[in-house]
Amino acid sequence: CHTAEVENYLLEGHVPATALIRLLAARPSVRGIAVAGMPVGSPGMDVAGMEPETYDVMAFGSETPNLFMRFRGASPIPS
């Protein structure tokens, strides 16, 4: 869907800017972060009259993907 490379990290899908900023600040040993599907309320997916969905930003590049951040719409959900 949407793929980008920023400072040697891959971004896939509707990744919020907040997640990218955290990724670049933390510099974890991962290949990148991704959002599956097109969750309502994620960047570019606002739908009038629909509540934002909760969705996960997953880090990948190790043996198994790991939860990096969770969002409801554009708002991070503290873990």
N, CA, C and O atoms as a Tripos MOL2 file, in Angstrom:
@<TRIPOS>MOLECULE
protein
  316   315    79     0     0
PROTEIN
NO_CHARGES

@<TRIPOS>ATOM
      1 N           0.8430   -1.1910    0.0000 N.3       1 CYS1
      2 CA          0.0000    0.0000    0.0000 C.3       1 CYS1
      3 C           0.8840    1.2490    0.0000 C.2       1 CYS1
      4 O           1.0360    1.8990   -1.0340 O.2       1 CYS1
      5 N           1.4620    1.5830    1.1470 N.am      2 HIS2
      6 CA          2.3520    2.7450    1.2520 C.3       2 HIS2
      7 C           3.6510    2.2660    1.8760 C.2       2 HIS2
      8 O           3.6460    1.7210    2.9790 O.2       2 HIS2
      9 N           4.7540    2.4640    1.1870 N.am      3 THR3
     10 CA          6.0520    2.0400    1.6820 C.3       3 THR3
     11 C           7.0030    3.2220    1.6100 C.2       3 THR3
     12 O           7.0090    3.9690    0.6310 O.2       3 THR3
     13 N           7.8100    3.3880    2.6590 N.am      4 ALA4
     14 CA          8.8070    4.4550    2.6810 C.3       4 ALA4
     15 C          10.0450    3.9460    3.4010 C.2       4 ALA4
     16 O           9.9830    2.9950    4.1790 O.2       4 ALA4
     17 N          11.1660    4.5930    3.1280 N.am      5 GLU5
     18 CA         12.4000    4.3230    3.8540 C.3       5 GLU5
     19 C          12.8810    5.6420    4.4400 C.2       5 GLU5
     20 O          13.0410    6.6320    3.7260 O.2       5 GLU5
     21 N          13.1080    5.6410    5.7460 N.am      6 VAL6
     22 CA         13.5760    6.8330    6.4500 C.3       6 VAL6
     23 C          14.7590    6.4200    7.3120 C.2       6 VAL6
     24 O          14.6200    5.6020    8.2210 O.2       6 VAL6
     25 N          15.9120    6.9840    7.0240 N.am      7 GLU7
     26 CA         17.1260    6.7120    7.7980 C.3       7 GLU7
     27 C          17.3390    5.2160    8.0280 C.2       7 GLU7
     28 O          17.5640    4.7770    9.1560 O.2       7 GLU7
     29 N          17.2670    4.4460    6.9540 N.am      8 ASN8
     30 CA         17.4920    2.9910    6.9540 C.3       8 ASN8
     31 C          16.3980    2.1810    7.6360 C.2       8 ASN8
     32 O          16.5830    0.9820    7.8470 O.2       8 ASN8
     33 N          15.2780    2.7750    7.9860 N.am      9 TYR9
     34 CA         14.1200    2.0470    8.5040 C.3       9 TYR9
     35 C          13.0480    2.0160    7.4220 C.2       9 TYR9
     36 O          12.8530    2.9930    6.6990 O.2       9 TYR9
     37 N          12.3560    0.8860    7.3170 N.am     10 LEU10
     38 CA         11.2260    0.7710    6.4040 C.3      10 LEU10
     39 C           9.9350    1.0900    7.1440 C.2      10 LEU10
     40 O           9.7680    0.7220    8.3060 O.2      10 LEU10
     41 N           9.0340    1.7710    6.4680 N.am     11 LEU11
     42 CA          7.6930    2.0480    6.9850 C.3      11 LEU11
     43 C           6.7180    1.4470    5.9900 C.2      11 LEU11
     44 O           6.8510    1.6340    4.7810 O.2      11 LEU11
     45 N           5.7410    0.7260    6.5080 N.am     12 GLU12
     46 CA          4.7490    0.0880    5.6390 C.3      12 GLU12
     47 C           3.3570    0.3720    6.1610 C.2      12 GLU12
     48 O           3.0680    0.1500    7.3370 O.2      12 GLU12
     49 N           2.4920    0.8660    5.2840 N.am     13 GLY13
     50 CA          1.1090    1.1170    5.6590 C.3      13 GLY13
     51 C           0.8960    2.5100    6.2230 C.2      13 GLY13
     52 O           1.7210    3.4050    6.0390 O.2      13 GLY13
     53 N          -0.2180    2.6770    6.9100 N.am     14 HIS14
     54 CA         -0.6490    3.9750    7.4300 C.3      14 HIS14
     55 C          -0.0220    4.2330    8.8030 C.2      14 HIS14
     56 O          -0.7260    4.2810    9.8120 O.2      14 HIS14
     57 N           1.2980    4.3980    8.8370 N.am     15 VAL15
     58 CA          2.0500    4.5980   10.0810 C.3      15 VAL15
     59 C           1.9180    6.0550   10.5200 C.2      15 VAL15
     60 O           2.2240    6.9590    9.7430 O.2      15 VAL15
     61 N           1.4630    6.3000   11.7610 N.am     16 PRO16
     62 CA          1.3660    7.6730   12.2590 C.3      16 PRO16
     63 C           2.7460    8.3170   12.4330 C.2      16 PRO16
     64 O           3.7230    7.6330   12.7390 O.2      16 PRO16
     65 N           2.8150    9.6280   12.2370 N.am     17 ALA17
     66 CA          4.0690   10.3650   12.4140 C.3      17 ALA17
     67 C           4.6230   10.1870   13.8230 C.2      17 ALA17
     68 O           5.8400   10.1350   14.0060 O.2      17 ALA17
     69 N           3.7460   10.0920   14.8160 N.am     18 THR18
     70 CA          4.1880    9.8980   16.2000 C.3      18 THR18
     71 C           5.0160    8.6240   16.3320 C.2      18 THR18
     72 O           6.0020    8.6060   17.0680 O.2      18 THR18
     73 N           4.6360    7.5730   15.6390 N.am     19 ALA19
     74 CA          5.3830    6.3130   15.6830 C.3      19 ALA19
     75 C           6.7410    6.4670   15.0000 C.2      19 ALA19
     76 O           7.7410    5.9370   15.4850 O.2      19 ALA19
     77 N           6.7850    7.1810   13.8890 N.am     20 LEU20
     78 CA          8.0530    7.4250   13.2050 C.3      20 LEU20
     79 C           8.9950    8.2310   14.0920 C.2      20 LEU20
     80 O          10.1800    7.9130   14.1880 O.2      20 LEU20
     81 N           8.4820    9.2590   14.7330 N.am     21 ILE21
     82 CA          9.3080   10.0840   15.6250 C.3      21 ILE21
     83 C           9.8780    9.2370   16.7540 C.2      21 ILE21
     84 O          11.0540    9.3610   17.0950 O.2      21 ILE21
     85 N           9.0490    8.3810   17.3320 N.am     22 ARG22
     86 CA          9.5270    7.5020   18.4110 C.3      22 ARG22
     87 C          10.5810    6.5230   17.8910 C.2      22 ARG22
     88 O          11.5840    6.2750   18.5600 O.2      22 ARG22
     89 N          10.3560    5.9700   16.7030 N.am     23 LEU23
     90 CA         11.3160    5.0490   16.0970 C.3      23 LEU23
     91 C          12.6790    5.7220   15.9330 C.2      23 LEU23
     92 O          13.7050    5.1480   16.2970 O.2      23 LEU23
     93 N          12.6880    6.9290   15.3890 N.am     24 LEU24
     94 CA         13.9460    7.6280   15.1440 C.3      24 LEU24
     95 C          14.6270    8.0640   16.4360 C.2      24 LEU24
     96 O          15.8530    8.1620   16.4860 O.2      24 LEU24
     97 N          13.8510    8.3240   17.4740 N.am     25 ALA25
     98 CA         14.4370    8.6940   18.7700 C.3      25 ALA25
     99 C          15.0290    7.4810   19.4790 C.2      25 ALA25
    100 O          16.0910    7.5710   20.0950 O.2      25 ALA25
    101 N          14.3340    6.3420   19.3900 N.am     26 ALA26
    102 CA         14.7610    5.1420   20.1220 C.3      26 ALA26
    103 C          15.8230    4.3410   19.3660 C.2      26 ALA26
    104 O          16.6760    3.7030   19.9830 O.2      26 ALA26
    105 N          15.7710    4.3720   18.0380 N.am     27 ARG27
    106 CA         16.7040    3.6250   17.1980 C.3      27 ARG27
    107 C          16.8280    2.1480   17.5840 C.2      27 ARG27
    108 O          17.9350    1.6560   17.8050 O.2      27 ARG27
    109 N          15.6930    1.4370   17.6670 N.am     28 PRO28
    110 CA         15.7660    0.0150   18.0280 C.3      28 PRO28
    111 C          16.4030   -0.8010   16.8940 C.2      28 PRO28
    112 O          16.4710   -0.3490   15.7510 O.2      28 PRO28
    113 N          16.8550   -1.9780   17.2240 N.am     29 SER29
    114 CA         17.4610   -2.8820   16.2350 C.3      29 SER29
    115 C          16.3620   -3.6510   15.5100 C.2      29 SER29
    116 O          16.2000   -4.8550   15.7090 O.2      29 SER29
    117 N          15.6150   -2.9500   14.6720 N.am     30 VAL30
    118 CA         14.5620   -3.5490   13.8580 C.3      30 VAL30
    119 C          14.7520   -3.0700   12.4270 C.2      30 VAL30
    120 O          15.4970   -2.1220   12.1760 O.2      30 VAL30
    121 N          14.0900   -3.7170   11.5060 N.am     31 ARG31
    122 CA         14.1700   -3.3030   10.1030 C.3      31 ARG31
    123 C          13.1780   -2.1920    9.7930 C.2      31 ARG31
    124 O          13.4160   -1.3600    8.9170 O.2      31 ARG31
    125 N          12.0370   -2.1860   10.5370 N.am     32 GLY32
    126 CA         11.0520   -1.1510   10.2860 C.3      32 GLY32
    127 C           9.8020   -1.3420   11.1070 C.2      32 GLY32
    128 O           9.7460   -2.1950   11.9930 O.2      32 GLY32
    129 N           8.7820   -0.5260   10.7980 N.am     33 ILE33
    130 CA          7.4910   -0.5970   11.4770 C.3      33 ILE33
    131 C           6.3820   -0.6130   10.4270 C.2      33 ILE33
    132 O           6.5420   -0.0990    9.3200 O.2      33 ILE33
    133 N           5.2480   -1.2220   10.8070 N.am     34 ALA34
    134 CA          4.1590   -1.3850    9.8450 C.3      34 ALA34
    135 C           2.8070   -1.3490   10.5350 C.2      34 ALA34
    136 O           2.6710   -1.7150   11.7020 O.2      34 ALA34
    137 N           1.8090   -0.8980    9.7850 N.am     35 VAL35
    138 CA          0.4030   -0.9650   10.1940 C.3      35 VAL35
    139 C          -0.3080   -1.8110    9.1450 C.2      35 VAL35
    140 O          -0.2410   -1.5230    7.9500 O.2      35 VAL35
    141 N          -0.9830   -2.8500    9.6020 N.am     36 ALA36
    142 CA         -1.7170   -3.7290    8.6840 C.3      36 ALA36
    143 C          -3.0630   -3.1090    8.3080 C.2      36 ALA36
    144 O          -3.7130   -2.4700    9.1350 O.2      36 ALA36
    145 N          -3.4630   -3.2990    7.0860 N.am     37 GLY37
    146 CA         -4.7770   -2.8540    6.6440 C.3      37 GLY37
    147 C          -4.8950   -1.3460    6.5360 C.2      37 GLY37
    148 O          -3.9040   -0.6330    6.3790 O.2      37 GLY37
    149 N          -6.1280   -0.8790    6.6240 N.am     38 MET38
    150 CA         -6.4290    0.5440    6.5160 C.3      38 MET38
    151 C          -7.3660    0.9380    7.6540 C.2      38 MET38
    152 O          -8.5420    1.2140    7.4140 O.2      38 MET38
    153 N          -6.8610    0.9690    8.8970 N.am     39 PRO39
    154 CA         -7.7350    1.2530   10.0340 C.3      39 PRO39
    155 C          -8.3370    2.6580    9.9610 C.2      39 PRO39
    156 O          -7.6430    3.6290    9.6610 O.2      39 PRO39
    157 N          -9.6250    2.7460   10.2380 N.am     40 VAL40
    158 CA        -10.2990    4.0440   10.2650 C.3      40 VAL40
    159 C          -9.6380    4.9120   11.3300 C.2      40 VAL40
    160 O          -9.4690    4.4900   12.4740 O.2      40 VAL40
    161 N          -9.2650    6.1300   10.9400 N.am     41 GLY41
    162 CA         -8.6290    7.0690   11.8540 C.3      41 GLY41
    163 C          -7.1180    7.0840   11.7590 C.2      41 GLY41
    164 O          -6.4770    7.9810   12.3070 O.2      41 GLY41
    165 N          -6.5290    6.1020   11.0700 N.am     42 SER42
    166 CA         -5.0820    6.1410   10.8460 C.3      42 SER42
    167 C          -4.8030    7.2270    9.8040 C.2      42 SER42
    168 O          -5.7380    7.6970    9.1560 O.2      42 SER42
    169 N          -3.5420    7.6390    9.6250 N.am     43 PRO43
    170 CA         -3.2550    8.7250    8.6800 C.3      43 PRO43
    171 C          -3.8540    8.4690    7.2930 C.2      43 PRO43
    172 O          -3.6020    7.4370    6.6710 O.2      43 PRO43
    173 N          -4.6420    9.4190    6.8330 N.am     44 GLY44
    174 CA         -5.2770    9.3180    5.5290 C.3      44 GLY44
    175 C          -6.5470    8.4930    5.4940 C.2      44 GLY44
    176 O          -7.1420    8.3150    4.4310 O.2      44 GLY44
    177 N          -6.9720    7.9870    6.6490 N.am     45 MET45
    178 CA         -8.1330    7.0970    6.6790 C.3      45 MET45
    179 C          -9.2620    7.6260    7.5620 C.2      45 MET45
    180 O         -10.0430    6.8410    8.1000 O.2      45 MET45
    181 N          -9.3590    8.9370    7.7160 N.am     46 ASP46
    182 CA        -10.4890    9.5070    8.4500 C.3      46 ASP46
    183 C         -11.7530    9.3300    7.6190 C.2      46 ASP46
    184 O         -11.7620    9.5980    6.4180 O.2      46 ASP46
    185 N         -12.8190    8.8740    8.2720 N.am     47 VAL47
    186 CA        -14.0970    8.6630    7.5940 C.3      47 VAL47
    187 C         -15.1700    9.3790    8.4030 C.2      47 VAL47
    188 O         -15.4040    9.0460    9.5650 O.2      47 VAL47
    189 N         -15.8210   10.3630    7.7910 N.am     48 ALA48
    190 CA        -16.8560   11.1310    8.4840 C.3      48 ALA48
    191 C         -17.9340   10.2020    9.0280 C.2      48 ALA48
    192 O         -18.4390    9.3320    8.3180 O.2      48 ALA48
    193 N         -18.2780   10.3980   10.2930 N.am     49 GLY49
    194 CA        -19.3410    9.6250   10.9170 C.3      49 GLY49
    195 C         -18.9080    8.2820   11.4740 C.2      49 GLY49
    196 O         -19.7240    7.5690   12.0590 O.2      49 GLY49
    197 N         -17.6480    7.9200   11.3060 N.am     50 MET50
    198 CA        -17.1600    6.6370   11.8330 C.3      50 MET50
    199 C         -16.1590    6.8850   12.9560 C.2      50 MET50
    200 O         -15.3100    7.7720   12.8710 O.2      50 MET50
    201 N         -16.2770    6.0880   13.9980 N.am     51 GLU51
    202 CA        -15.3470    6.1740   15.1210 C.3      51 GLU51
    203 C         -13.9750    5.6410   14.6980 C.2      51 GLU51
    204 O         -13.8900    4.6780   13.9360 O.2      51 GLU51
    205 N         -12.8990    6.2680   15.1960 N.am     52 PRO52
    206 CA        -11.5660    5.7350   14.8940 C.3      52 PRO52
    207 C         -11.3870    4.3420   15.4920 C.2      52 PRO52
    208 O         -11.9150    4.0390   16.5620 O.2      52 PRO52
    209 N         -10.6490    3.5150   14.7960 N.am     53 GLU53
    210 CA        -10.3650    2.1630   15.2610 C.3      53 GLU53
    211 C          -9.0820    2.1390   16.0890 C.2      53 GLU53
    212 O          -8.2300    3.0210   15.9720 O.2      53 GLU53
    213 N          -8.9670    1.1230   16.9160 N.am     54 THR54
    214 CA         -7.7140    0.8470   17.6160 C.3      54 THR54
    215 C          -6.8890   -0.0590   16.7120 C.2      54 THR54
    216 O          -7.4020   -1.0290   16.1550 O.2      54 THR54
    217 N          -5.6060    0.2640   16.5700 N.am     55 TYR55
    218 CA         -4.7340   -0.5410   15.7140 C.3      55 TYR55
    219 C          -3.3160   -0.5370   16.2640 C.2      55 TYR55
    220 O          -2.9340    0.3300   17.0510 O.2      55 TYR55
    221 N          -2.5500   -1.5270   15.8310 N.am     56 ASP56
    222 CA         -1.1830   -1.7040   16.3050 C.3      56 ASP56
    223 C          -0.1800   -1.2920   15.2400 C.2      56 ASP56
    224 O          -0.3860   -1.5070   14.0460 O.2      56 ASP56
    225 N           0.9060   -0.6980   15.7020 N.am     57 VAL57
    226 CA          2.0880   -0.4800   14.8760 C.3      57 VAL57
    227 C           3.0810   -1.5510   15.3050 C.2      57 VAL57
    228 O           3.5030   -1.5980   16.4610 O.2      57 VAL57
    229 N           3.4430   -2.4000   14.3670 N.am     58 MET58
    230 CA          4.3160   -3.5300   14.6750 C.3      58 MET58
    231 C           5.7310   -3.2630   14.1800 C.2      58 MET58
    232 O           5.9330   -2.7290   13.0890 O.2      58 MET58
    233 N           6.7110   -3.6450   15.0040 N.am     59 ALA59
    234 CA          8.1160   -3.5950   14.5980 C.3      59 ALA59
    235 C           8.4590   -4.9450   13.9790 C.2      59 ALA59
    236 O           8.0480   -5.9880   14.4880 O.2      59 ALA59
    237 N           9.2080   -4.9260   12.8850 N.am     60 PHE60
    238 CA          9.5870   -6.1820   12.2390 C.3      60 PHE60
    239 C          11.0780   -6.1780   11.9160 C.2      60 PHE60
    240 O          11.7370   -5.1380   11.9010 O.2      60 PHE60
    241 N          11.5750   -7.3700   11.6600 N.am     61 GLY61
    242 CA         12.9790   -7.5130   11.3110 C.3      61 GLY61
    243 C          13.7140   -8.4290   12.2610 C.2      61 GLY61
    244 O          14.8540   -8.8170   12.0040 O.2      61 GLY61
    245 N          13.0650   -8.7750   13.3600 N.am     62 SER62
    246 CA         13.6060   -9.8070   14.2370 C.3      62 SER62
    247 C          12.8590  -11.0970   13.8950 C.2      62 SER62
    248 O          12.1380  -11.1460   12.8980 O.2      62 SER62
    249 N          13.0210  -12.1260   14.6990 N.am     63 GLU63
    250 CA         12.3700  -13.4010   14.3730 C.3      63 GLU63
    251 C          10.8540  -13.2800   14.2950 C.2      63 GLU63
    252 O          10.2310  -13.8380   13.3910 O.2      63 GLU63
    253 N          10.2610  -12.5610   15.2290 N.am     64 THR64
    254 CA          8.8110  -12.3790   15.2140 C.3      64 THR64
    255 C           8.4970  -10.8970   15.3470 C.2      64 THR64
    256 O           9.1970  -10.1810   16.0630 O.2      64 THR64
    257 N           7.4530  -10.4250   14.6690 N.am     65 PRO65
    258 CA          7.0540   -9.0260   14.8330 C.3      65 PRO65
    259 C           6.6650   -8.7450   16.2850 C.2      65 PRO65
    260 O           6.1120   -9.6080   16.9670 O.2      65 PRO65
    261 N           6.9580   -7.5330   16.7470 N.am     66 ASN66
    262 CA          6.6400   -7.1200   18.1150 C.3      66 ASN66
    263 C           5.8130   -5.8510   18.0930 C.2      66 ASN66
    264 O           5.9520   -5.0160   17.2000 O.2      66 ASN66
    265 N           4.9460   -5.7160   19.0940 N.am     67 LEU67
    266 CA          4.1720   -4.4890   19.2260 C.3      67 LEU67
    267 C           5.1160   -3.3270   19.4980 C.2      67 LEU67
    268 O           5.9000   -3.3660   20.4470 O.2      67 LEU67
    269 N           5.0420   -2.3010   18.6690 N.am     68 PHE68
    270 CA          5.8580   -1.1000   18.8540 C.3      68 PHE68
    271 C           5.0370   -0.0220   19.5480 C.2      68 PHE68
    272 O           5.4900    0.5700   20.5270 O.2      68 PHE68
    273 N           3.8320    0.2350   19.0450 N.am     69 MET69
    274 CA          2.9110    1.2020   19.6460 C.3      69 MET69
    275 C           1.4880    0.7840   19.2970 C.2      69 MET69
    276 O           1.2620    0.0420   18.3420 O.2      69 MET69
    277 N           0.5380    1.2710   20.0830 N.am     70 ARG70
    278 CA         -0.8870    1.0540   19.8120 C.3      70 ARG70
    279 C          -1.5450    2.4300   19.7250 C.2      70 ARG70
    280 O          -1.2140    3.3400   20.4850 O.2      70 ARG70
    281 N          -2.4790    2.5640   18.7910 N.am     71 PHE71
    282 CA         -3.1670    3.8360   18.5550 C.3      71 PHE71
    283 C          -4.6700    3.6260   18.5120 C.2      71 PHE71
    284 O          -5.1580    2.5380   18.2060 O.2      71 PHE71
    285 N          -5.3840    4.6810   18.8210 N.am     72 ARG72
    286 CA         -6.8170    4.7820   18.5140 C.3      72 ARG72
    287 C          -6.9250    6.0470   17.6820 C.2      72 ARG72
    288 O          -6.7760    7.1560   18.1960 O.2      72 ARG72
    289 N          -7.1850    5.8720   16.3970 N.am     73 GLY73
    290 CA         -7.1130    7.0080   15.4890 C.3      73 GLY73
    291 C          -5.6830    7.5270   15.4720 C.2      73 GLY73
    292 O          -4.7410    6.7540   15.2960 O.2      73 GLY73
    293 N          -5.5180    8.8260   15.6520 N.am     74 ALA74
    294 CA         -4.1830    9.4270   15.6600 C.3      74 ALA74
    295 C          -3.5630    9.4670   17.0490 C.2      74 ALA74
    296 O          -2.4280    9.9190   17.2030 O.2      74 ALA74
    297 N          -4.2860    9.0030   18.0580 N.am     75 SER75
    298 CA         -3.8220    9.1230   19.4460 C.3      75 SER75
    299 C          -3.1400    7.8480   19.9270 C.2      75 SER75
    300 O          -3.7240    6.7670   19.8580 O.2      75 SER75
    301 N          -1.8920    7.9710   20.4210 N.am     76 PRO76
    302 CA         -1.2310    6.7990   20.9950 C.3      76 PRO76
    303 C          -1.9530    6.3330   22.2540 C.2      76 PRO76
    304 O          -2.4730    7.1430   23.0220 O.2      76 PRO76
    305 N          -1.9760    5.0310   22.4520 N.am     77 ILE77
    306 CA         -2.5320    4.4450   23.6690 C.3      77 ILE77
    307 C          -1.3470    4.0170   24.5220 C.2      77 ILE77
    308 O          -0.5530    3.1820   24.0890 O.2      77 ILE77
    309 N          -1.2100    4.5660   25.7210 N.am     78 PRO78
    310 CA         -0.0660    4.1810   26.5710 C.3      78 PRO78
    311 C          -0.0830    2.6820   26.8590 C.2      78 PRO78
    312 O          -1.1400    2.0780   27.0400 O.2      78 PRO78
    313 N           1.1050    2.1040   26.8970 N.am     79 SER79
    314 CA          1.1910    0.6650   27.1890 C.3      79 SER79
    315 C           1.6910    0.4200   28.5940 C.2      79 SER79
    316 O           1.8240   -0.7310   29.0100 O.2      79 SER79
@<TRIPOS>BOND
     1     1     2 1
     2     2     3 1
     3     3     4 2
     4     3     5 am
     5     5     6 1
     6     6     7 1
     7     7     8 2
     8     7     9 am
     9     9    10 1
    10    10    11 1
    11    11    12 2
    12    11    13 am
    13    13    14 1
    14    14    15 1
    15    15    16 2
    16    15    17 am
    17    17    18 1
    18    18    19 1
    19    19    20 2
    20    19    21 am
    21    21    22 1
    22    22    23 1
    23    23    24 2
    24    23    25 am
    25    25    26 1
    26    26    27 1
    27    27    28 2
    28    27    29 am
    29    29    30 1
    30    30    31 1
    31    31    32 2
    32    31    33 am
    33    33    34 1
    34    34    35 1
    35    35    36 2
    36    35    37 am
    37    37    38 1
    38    38    39 1
    39    39    40 2
    40    39    41 am
    41    41    42 1
    42    42    43 1
    43    43    44 2
    44    43    45 am
    45    45    46 1
    46    46    47 1
    47    47    48 2
    48    47    49 am
    49    49    50 1
    50    50    51 1
    51    51    52 2
    52    51    53 am
    53    53    54 1
    54    54    55 1
    55    55    56 2
    56    55    57 am
    57    57    58 1
    58    58    59 1
    59    59    60 2
    60    59    61 am
    61    61    62 1
    62    62    63 1
    63    63    64 2
    64    63    65 am
    65    65    66 1
    66    66    67 1
    67    67    68 2
    68    67    69 am
    69    69    70 1
    70    70    71 1
    71    71    72 2
    72    71    73 am
    73    73    74 1
    74    74    75 1
    75    75    76 2
    76    75    77 am
    77    77    78 1
    78    78    79 1
    79    79    80 2
    80    79    81 am
    81    81    82 1
    82    82    83 1
    83    83    84 2
    84    83    85 am
    85    85    86 1
    86    86    87 1
    87    87    88 2
    88    87    89 am
    89    89    90 1
    90    90    91 1
    91    91    92 2
    92    91    93 am
    93    93    94 1
    94    94    95 1
    95    95    96 2
    96    95    97 am
    97    97    98 1
    98    98    99 1
    99    99   100 2
   100    99   101 am
   101   101   102 1
   102   102   103 1
   103   103   104 2
   104   103   105 am
   105   105   106 1
   106   106   107 1
   107   107   108 2
   108   107   109 am
   109   109   110 1
   110   110   111 1
   111   111   112 2
   112   111   113 am
   113   113   114 1
   114   114   115 1
   115   115   116 2
   116   115   117 am
   117   117   118 1
   118   118   119 1
   119   119   120 2
   120   119   121 am
   121   121   122 1
   122   122   123 1
   123   123   124 2
   124   123   125 am
   125   125   126 1
   126   126   127 1
   127   127   128 2
   128   127   129 am
   129   129   130 1
   130   130   131 1
   131   131   132 2
   132   131   133 am
   133   133   134 1
   134   134   135 1
   135   135   136 2
   136   135   137 am
   137   137   138 1
   138   138   139 1
   139   139   140 2
   140   139   141 am
   141   141   142 1
   142   142   143 1
   143   143   144 2
   144   143   145 am
   145   145   146 1
   146   146   147 1
   147   147   148 2
   148   147   149 am
   149   149   150 1
   150   150   151 1
   151   151   152 2
   152   151   153 am
   153   153   154 1
   154   154   155 1
   155   155   156 2
   156   155   157 am
   157   157   158 1
   158   158   159 1
   159   159   160 2
   160   159   161 am
   161   161   162 1
   162   162   163 1
   163   163   164 2
   164   163   165 am
   165   165   166 1
   166   166   167 1
   167   167   168 2
   168   167   169 am
   169   169   170 1
   170   170   171 1
   171   171   172 2
   172   171   173 am
   173   173   174 1
   174   174   175 1
   175   175   176 2
   176   175   177 am
   177   177   178 1
   178   178   179 1
   179   179   180 2
   180   179   181 am
   181   181   182 1
   182   182   183 1
   183   183   184 2
   184   183   185 am
   185   185   186 1
   186   186   187 1
   187   187   188 2
   188   187   189 am
   189   189   190 1
   190   190   191 1
   191   191   192 2
   192   191   193 am
   193   193   194 1
   194   194   195 1
   195   195   196 2
   196   195   197 am
   197   197   198 1
   198   198   199 1
   199   199   200 2
   200   199   201 am
   201   201   202 1
   202   202   203 1
   203   203   204 2
   204   203   205 am
   205   205   206 1
   206   206   207 1
   207   207   208 2
   208   207   209 am
   209   209   210 1
   210   210   211 1
   211   211   212 2
   212   211   213 am
   213   213   214 1
   214   214   215 1
   215   215   216 2
   216   215   217 am
   217   217   218 1
   218   218   219 1
   219   219   220 2
   220   219   221 am
   221   221   222 1
   222   222   223 1
   223   223   224 2
   224   223   225 am
   225   225   226 1
   226   226   227 1
   227   227   228 2
   228   227   229 am
   229   229   230 1
   230   230   231 1
   231   231   232 2
   232   231   233 am
   233   233   234 1
   234   234   235 1
   235   235   236 2
   236   235   237 am
   237   237   238 1
   238   238   239 1
   239   239   240 2
   240   239   241 am
   241   241   242 1
   242   242   243 1
   243   243   244 2
   244   243   245 am
   245   245   246 1
   246   246   247 1
   247   247   248 2
   248   247   249 am
   249   249   250 1
   250   250   251 1
   251   251   252 2
   252   251   253 am
   253   253   254 1
   254   254   255 1
   255   255   256 2
   256   255   257 am
   257   257   258 1
   258   258   259 1
   259   259   260 2
   260   259   261 am
   261   261   262 1
   262   262   263 1
   263   263   264 2
   264   263   265 am
   265   265   266 1
   266   266   267 1
   267   267   268 2
   268   267   269 am
   269   269   270 1
   270   270   271 1
   271   271   272 2
   272   271   273 am
   273   273   274 1
   274   274   275 1
   275   275   276 2
   276   275   277 am
   277   277   278 1
   278   278   279 1
   279   279   280 2
   280   279   281 am
   281   281   282 1
   282   282   283 1
   283   283   284 2
   284   283   285 am
   285   285   286 1
   286   286   287 1
   287   287   288 2
   288   287   289 am
   289   289   290 1
   290   290   291 1
   291   291   292 2
   292   291   293 am
   293   293   294 1
   294   294   295 1
   295   295   296 2
   296   295   297 am
   297   297   298 1
   298   298   299 1
   299   299   300 2
   300   299   301 am
   301   301   302 1
   302   302   303 1
   303   303   304 2
   304   303   305 am
   305   305   306 1
   306   306   307 1
   307   307   308 2
   308   307   309 am
   309   309   310 1
   310   310   311 1
   311   311   312 2
   312   311   313 am
   313   313   314 1
   314   314   315 1
   315   315   316 2
@<TRIPOS>SUBSTRUCTURE
     1 CYS1         2 RESIDUE 1 A CYS
     2 HIS2         6 RESIDUE 1 A HIS
     3 THR3        10 RESIDUE 1 A THR
     4 ALA4        14 RESIDUE 1 A ALA
     5 GLU5        18 RESIDUE 1 A GLU
     6 VAL6        22 RESIDUE 1 A VAL
     7 GLU7        26 RESIDUE 1 A GLU
     8 ASN8        30 RESIDUE 1 A ASN
     9 TYR9        34 RESIDUE 1 A TYR
    10 LEU10       38 RESIDUE 1 A LEU
    11 LEU11       42 RESIDUE 1 A LEU
    12 GLU12       46 RESIDUE 1 A GLU
    13 GLY13       50 RESIDUE 1 A GLY
    14 HIS14       54 RESIDUE 1 A HIS
    15 VAL15       58 RESIDUE 1 A VAL
    16 PRO16       62 RESIDUE 1 A PRO
    17 ALA17       66 RESIDUE 1 A ALA
    18 THR18       70 RESIDUE 1 A THR
    19 ALA19       74 RESIDUE 1 A ALA
    20 LEU20       78 RESIDUE 1 A LEU
    21 ILE21       82 RESIDUE 1 A ILE
    22 ARG22       86 RESIDUE 1 A ARG
    23 LEU23       90 RESIDUE 1 A LEU
    24 LEU24       94 RESIDUE 1 A LEU
    25 ALA25       98 RESIDUE 1 A ALA
    26 ALA26      102 RESIDUE 1 A ALA
    27 ARG27      106 RESIDUE 1 A ARG
    28 PRO28      110 RESIDUE 1 A PRO
    29 SER29      114 RESIDUE 1 A SER
    30 VAL30      118 RESIDUE 1 A VAL
    31 ARG31      122 RESIDUE 1 A ARG
    32 GLY32      126 RESIDUE 1 A GLY
    33 ILE33      130 RESIDUE 1 A ILE
    34 ALA34      134 RESIDUE 1 A ALA
    35 VAL35      138 RESIDUE 1 A VAL
    36 ALA36      142 RESIDUE 1 A ALA
    37 GLY37      146 RESIDUE 1 A GLY
    38 MET38      150 RESIDUE 1 A MET
    39 PRO39      154 RESIDUE 1 A PRO
    40 VAL40      158 RESIDUE 1 A VAL
    41 GLY41      162 RESIDUE 1 A GLY
    42 SER42      166 RESIDUE 1 A SER
    43 PRO43      170 RESIDUE 1 A PRO
    44 GLY44      174 RESIDUE 1 A GLY
    45 MET45      178 RESIDUE 1 A MET
    46 ASP46      182 RESIDUE 1 A ASP
    47 VAL47      186 RESIDUE 1 A VAL
    48 ALA48      190 RESIDUE 1 A ALA
    49 GLY49      194 RESIDUE 1 A GLY
    50 MET50      198 RESIDUE 1 A MET
    51 GLU51      202 RESIDUE 1 A GLU
    52 PRO52      206 RESIDUE 1 A PRO
    53 GLU53      210 RESIDUE 1 A GLU
    54 THR54      214 RESIDUE 1 A THR
    55 TYR55      218 RESIDUE 1 A TYR
    56 ASP56      222 RESIDUE 1 A ASP
    57 VAL57      226 RESIDUE 1 A VAL
    58 MET58      230 RESIDUE 1 A MET
    59 ALA59      234 RESIDUE 1 A ALA
    60 PHE60      238 RESIDUE 1 A PHE
    61 GLY61      242 RESIDUE 1 A GLY
    62 SER62      246 RESIDUE 1 A SER
    63 GLU63      250 RESIDUE 1 A GLU
    64 THR64      254 RESIDUE 1 A THR
    65 PRO65      258 RESIDUE 1 A PRO
    66 ASN66      262 RESIDUE 1 A ASN
    67 LEU67      266 RESIDUE 1 A LEU
    68 PHE68      270 RESIDUE 1 A PHE
    69 MET69      274 RESIDUE 1 A MET
    70 ARG70      278 RESIDUE 1 A ARG
    71 PHE71      282 RESIDUE 1 A PHE
    72 ARG72      286 RESIDUE 1 A ARG
    73 GLY73      290 RESIDUE 1 A GLY
    74 ALA74      294 RESIDUE 1 A ALA
    75 SER75      298 RESIDUE 1 A SER
    76 PRO76      302 RESIDUE 1 A PRO
    77 ILE77      306 RESIDUE 1 A ILE
    78 PRO78      310 RESIDUE 1 A PRO
    79 SER79      314 RESIDUE 1 A SER
